[in-house]
Amino acid sequence: MKRGRRSKYVVLLISLVLIFSLTGCKASKKKVLESSYYKELQKENKKLKKQNKSLKSKVDAENDMTEDEQRASDYLEKISRDHLVKLEVGYADNMDGSEFIEEEAVFSLATTIASRADKTTKYTPDEVKEKYGPGYEYILYDEDNAIYEIMVYGGNYIVFTDLPNNVYYAYNASAIGDAFLHFRNGYPNSKLFHRLADAPLIINDKGRCYENEAASSVATYIDQMSKKKSNEARAKKKWGKKAAKKVSKGRTYTFYHHGNTMKLVIYDEYFTVTNMNGKTIWYHAEKAVIAKMKDIFKEAYQKQKAEQTAQKETEVSGSTAPDQTDSTSESDASSTHRNEMESEGTTE
């Protein structure tokens, strides 16, 4: 009897072993929590929660918008996504000397201004015009013949003609006017590197656009770096048979400064700077030193792209940004090199 019962237990035990071997034994809670698969699921869950929260905030914000606010939001969104074919820039009080620009990189910057625009209650349109004067006017033309008119005041404040009751804040909105319009009272004498540092805009041969922060950083670096003057003949002699290839691989950066242009061309151990009068100066430096100069542009571009991406992903509410920082202080900071230029009174 006992033997028969024991046999049944053995059969039952074997059956249980077979079941667990076929279905897999349930892992411990600790092993599950430490598994890479579980951790991946956690990351995905956090990501989905974040996206859900962002979408909910966006829906709530849209539901809270008045008819005028929704119209303004749609208008700015249309500018930011439209493909521009032409841009006219001039002084707002007299467009007779306006400039037409057809640089794709500048079109991109113009649409970015619209995506940066954040409504502020700090000033009314009349108040901002009275405080900062006429400023610049930008006229944007898209491929469907739509026209957008933008008035820029004090460097950072803008009023769209089609949204006349609102003032928007977009940092460095004046960059296009500063870059392409000549000084009204003549051009001050200055050192070459000061002019480079003060350039509001840089466009490279790939069509990438850099703002003043990059110009200031690279000009300061060039001014302080270990270098010595050279010439084209020495460079080609050192390059030998590879001279033509080396020259063709030089990366060109055009600095736009109040209607004038200067150029920086970077090679491997050499670089050139062309002044606004057309005079080109050759410099020689160590490869590592020049590589760092290239990195300044690379990092500046990555930073600009990251800021633009963050701007699109972040839901902006109220007028926090413009109310926290007055544009006058920012304008003073960006004009440091201009002040140096005017006091320097020398030209390299």
C-alpha positions in Angstrom: 0.0 0.0 0.0 2.8 2.3 1.0 4.7 1.4 -2.1 1.7 2.2 -4.3 1.3 5.6 -2.6 5.0 6.3 -3.0 4.8 5.5 -6.7 2.0 8.0 -7.1 4.1 10.7 -5.4 7.0 9.9 -7.7 4.7 10.2 -10.8 3.3 13.5 -9.5 6.8 14.9 -8.9 8.0 13.9 -12.3 4.9 15.5 -13.8 5.5 18.7 -12.0 9.1 18.7 -13.2 8.0 18.2 -16.8 5.4 21.0 -16.5 8.0 23.5 -15.2 10.5 22.5 -17.8 8.0 23.1 -20.6 6.4 26.3 -19.3 9.5 27.7 -17.5 9.8 28.3 -13.9 8.6 31.6 -12.6 11.5 34.0 -12.0 11.9 35.7 -8.7 10.7 39.3 -8.3 14.3 40.5 -7.8 15.5 38.9 -11.1 12.6 40.4 -13.0 13.3 43.9 -11.6 17.0 43.6 -12.5 16.5 42.3 -16.0 17.4 44.5 -18.9 14.0 43.8 -20.5 12.2 45.2 -17.5 14.5 48.3 -17.4 13.7 48.9 -21.1 10.0 48.7 -20.4 10.5 51.2 -17.6 12.2 53.7 -19.9 9.5 53.3 -22.5 6.8 53.8 -19.9 8.5 57.0 -18.6 8.8 58.2 -22.2 5.1 57.6 -22.9 4.0 59.3 -19.7 6.1 62.3 -20.6 4.6 62.5 -24.1 1.1 62.0 -22.7 1.7 64.8 -20.2 3.0 67.1 -23.0 0.0 66.3 -25.3 -2.4 66.9 -22.4 -0.8 70.3 -21.6 -1.0 71.2 -25.3 -4.7 70.2 -25.5 -5.5 72.1 -22.3 -3.7 75.2 -23.5 -5.5 75.1 -26.9 -8.8 74.6 -25.2 -8.1 77.7 -23.0 -7.2 79.9 -26.0 -9.4 82.7 -27.0 -10.3 83.0 -30.7 -7.7 85.8 -31.2 -5.0 83.7 -29.4 -5.8 80.7 -31.6 -5.5 82.9 -34.7 -2.2 84.2 -33.6 -0.9 80.8 -32.8 -1.9 79.5 -36.2 -0.4 82.5 -37.9 3.0 82.0 -36.2 3.0 78.3 -36.9 2.3 79.0 -40.6 5.3 81.3 -40.8 7.6 78.9 -39.0 6.8 76.0 -41.4 6.4 77.9 -44.7 9.1 77.7 -47.3 10.3 81.3 -48.1 11.6 82.3 -51.5 12.6 85.9 -50.8 13.2 88.2 -47.9 13.3 92.0 -47.9 14.9 93.8 -45.0 15.1 97.6 -44.3 14.8 100.3 -41.8 11.2 100.6 -40.7 11.0 104.3 -41.2 12.5 104.3 -44.7 12.5 101.1 -46.8 14.0 102.9 -49.8 17.4 101.4 -49.0 16.1 98.0 -48.3 18.0 94.8 -49.3 16.6 91.7 -50.9 18.1 88.5 -49.5 17.9 85.1 -51.2 20.2 83.0 -48.8 18.4 79.8 -47.7 20.2 80.0 -44.4 18.7 83.4 -43.7 15.2 82.1 -44.7 15.7 79.5 -42.0 16.6 82.1 -39.5 13.6 84.2 -40.4 11.2 81.3 -39.8 13.0 80.4 -36.6 12.2 83.9 -35.3 8.5 83.1 -35.7 8.9 79.9 -33.8 10.8 81.7 -31.0 8.1 84.4 -30.7 6.5 84.5 -27.3 3.7 87.0 -26.6 4.6 89.5 -23.9 2.5 92.0 -21.9 5.5 94.1 -21.0 4.7 96.6 -23.7 1.9 97.6 -26.0 2.9 98.1 -29.7 2.8 101.8 -29.2 5.0 101.6 -26.1 7.6 99.4 -27.6 7.8 101.7 -30.7 8.1 104.8 -28.6 10.8 103.2 -26.3 13.0 101.7 -29.0 12.4 103.8 -32.1 11.5 102.6 -35.6 13.8 99.6 -35.8 13.8 97.2 -38.8 11.2 95.8 -41.1 11.3 92.3 -42.5 9.0 91.3 -45.4 8.9 87.6 -46.0 7.6 86.1 -49.2 6.7 82.4 -49.3 6.2 80.0 -52.3 2.4 80.5 -52.3 2.8 84.3 -52.6 1.8 84.9 -49.0 3.5 88.0 -47.5 4.4 88.4 -43.8 5.5 91.8 -42.4 7.6 91.9 -39.2 8.6 95.0 -37.3 11.6 94.6 -35.0 12.2 96.9 -32.0 15.1 97.1 -29.6 16.7 94.0 -30.9 14.3 91.5 -29.4 10.7 92.8 -29.6 8.6 92.2 -32.7 5.2 93.1 -33.9 3.6 91.3 -36.9 1.5 93.6 -39.1 -1.3 91.0 -39.2 -1.3 90.8 -35.4 -1.2 94.6 -34.6 -2.4 94.3 -31.0 0.3 92.0 -29.8 4.0 92.4 -29.0 6.2 89.3 -29.1 9.6 88.6 -27.7 12.2 86.7 -29.8 15.8 87.0 -28.7 18.2 88.4 -31.3 15.4 89.0 -33.8 17.4 92.0 -35.1 20.2 89.8 -36.4 19.1 89.9 -40.0 18.9 93.7 -40.1 22.2 94.1 -38.2 23.9 91.8 -40.7 22.6 93.2 -44.0 21.9 96.9 -43.5 24.7 99.4 -43.6 25.3 101.8 -40.7 23.3 105.0 -41.4 26.1 107.2 -40.0 29.0 105.6 -41.8 31.1 102.7 -40.8 33.5 103.1 -37.7 37.1 102.2 -38.0 38.1 99.1 -36.1 40.4 96.2 -35.8 39.7 93.2 -38.0 39.1 90.7 -35.1 36.7 93.2 -33.5 34.6 93.3 -36.6 34.6 89.6 -36.9 33.5 89.3 -33.2 30.7 91.9 -33.8 29.3 90.1 -36.8 25.6 89.3 -36.2 25.5 86.5 -38.7 27.8 83.8 -40.3 26.9 81.5 -43.1 29.2 78.7 -44.2 29.6 77.0 -47.6 27.1 74.3 -46.6 24.4 76.9 -45.9 24.6 76.7 -42.2 23.7 79.8 -40.3 25.5 80.9 -37.1 24.5 83.9 -34.9 26.7 86.4 -33.0 27.6 84.1 -30.1 29.6 81.9 -32.5 31.2 84.9 -34.2 32.3 86.3 -30.9 33.7 83.0 -29.7 35.7 82.2 -32.9 37.0 85.7 -33.4 38.2 85.9 -29.8 39.8 82.5 -30.2 41.6 83.5 -33.4 42.8 86.8 -31.8 44.3 84.9 -28.8 45.5 81.7 -30.4 49.1 80.9 -31.2 49.6 81.7 -34.9 52.0 83.4 -37.3 51.4 85.2 -40.5 52.1 83.3 -43.7 51.1 83.4 -47.4 49.6 81.3 -50.1 52.9 80.4 -51.7 54.3 78.9 -48.4 51.1 77.0 -47.8 51.1 75.5 -51.4 54.8 74.7 -51.1 54.2 72.7 -47.9 51.2 70.9 -49.3 53.2 70.0 -52.5 51.3 67.9 -55.0 48.2 67.9 -52.7 47.9 71.7 -52.8 44.9 71.8 -55.2 43.1 69.2 -53.2 43.9 71.0 -49.9 42.6 74.3 -51.2 39.4 72.8 -52.5 38.7 71.2 -49.1 39.0 74.5 -47.2 35.8 75.3 -45.2 34.5 78.9 -45.9 32.6 81.0 -43.3 31.2 84.4 -44.5 30.7 87.0 -41.7 27.9 89.5 -42.5 28.4 92.8 -40.7 26.1 95.7 -41.4 26.2 95.4 -45.2 29.8 94.3 -45.4 31.3 90.8 -45.6 34.4 89.2 -44.3 35.5 85.6 -44.9 37.3 83.0 -42.9 38.6 79.9 -44.7 39.9 77.0 -42.6 42.3 74.4 -43.9 44.4 71.8 -42.0 47.4 73.9 -40.7 46.4 77.2 -42.4 43.5 79.6 -42.4 42.8 82.9 -44.1 40.8 85.9 -43.1 39.6 88.3 -45.9 38.8 91.8 -44.7 35.9 93.8 -46.0 38.3 95.6 -48.4 39.1 92.3 -50.1 42.6 92.0 -48.5 43.3 88.3 -47.5 45.7 87.4 -44.7 47.2 83.9 -44.4 48.0 82.4 -41.0 49.7 79.2 -40.0 49.0 77.3 -36.7 49.3 73.8 -35.3 46.7 71.3 -36.5 45.3 70.8 -33.0 44.8 74.6 -32.6 42.9 74.9 -35.9 40.9 71.7 -35.1 39.7 73.5 -32.0 38.6 76.5 -34.1 36.5 74.1 -36.2 35.0 72.6 -33.0 33.8 76.1 -32.0 31.6 76.2 -35.1 30.5 72.5 -34.6 29.5 73.1 -31.0 27.7 76.4 -31.8 25.6 74.7 -34.5 24.7 71.8 -32.3 23.7 74.2 -29.5 21.5 76.2 -31.9 19.8 73.1 -33.1 19.3 71.8 -29.6 17.8 75.2 -28.5 15.4 75.2 -31.5 14.4 71.6 -30.8 13.8 72.5 -27.1 11.8 75.5 -28.1 9.5 73.3 -30.2 9.1 70.7 -27.5 8.5 73.1 -24.6 5.1 74.6 -24.1 5.6 78.3 -23.4 3.0 80.0 -21.2 2.8 83.6 -20.2 5.6 86.1 -20.7 8.2 84.7 -18.3 11.2 85.0 -20.7 10.8 88.7 -21.7 9.7 89.9 -18.3 12.7 88.3 -16.5 15.3 89.9 -18.8 15.0 93.4 -20.3 16.3 93.6 -23.9 18.3 96.7 -23.1 20.8 94.6 -21.0 21.0 92.0 -23.7 21.6 94.7 -26.4 24.3 96.2 -24.2 26.0 92.9 -23.9 25.9 92.2 -27.6 27.3 95.6 -28.4 30.5 95.3 -26.4 32.6 94.7 -29.4 31.0 97.6 -31.2 31.9 99.9 -28.4 35.5 98.6 -28.5 35.5 99.2 -32.3 34.5 102.8 -31.9 37.0 103.5 -29.2 39.8 101.6 -31.0 39.9 103.8 -34.1 42.4 101.6 -36.0 42.1 99.2 -38.9 44.2 96.0 -39.3 
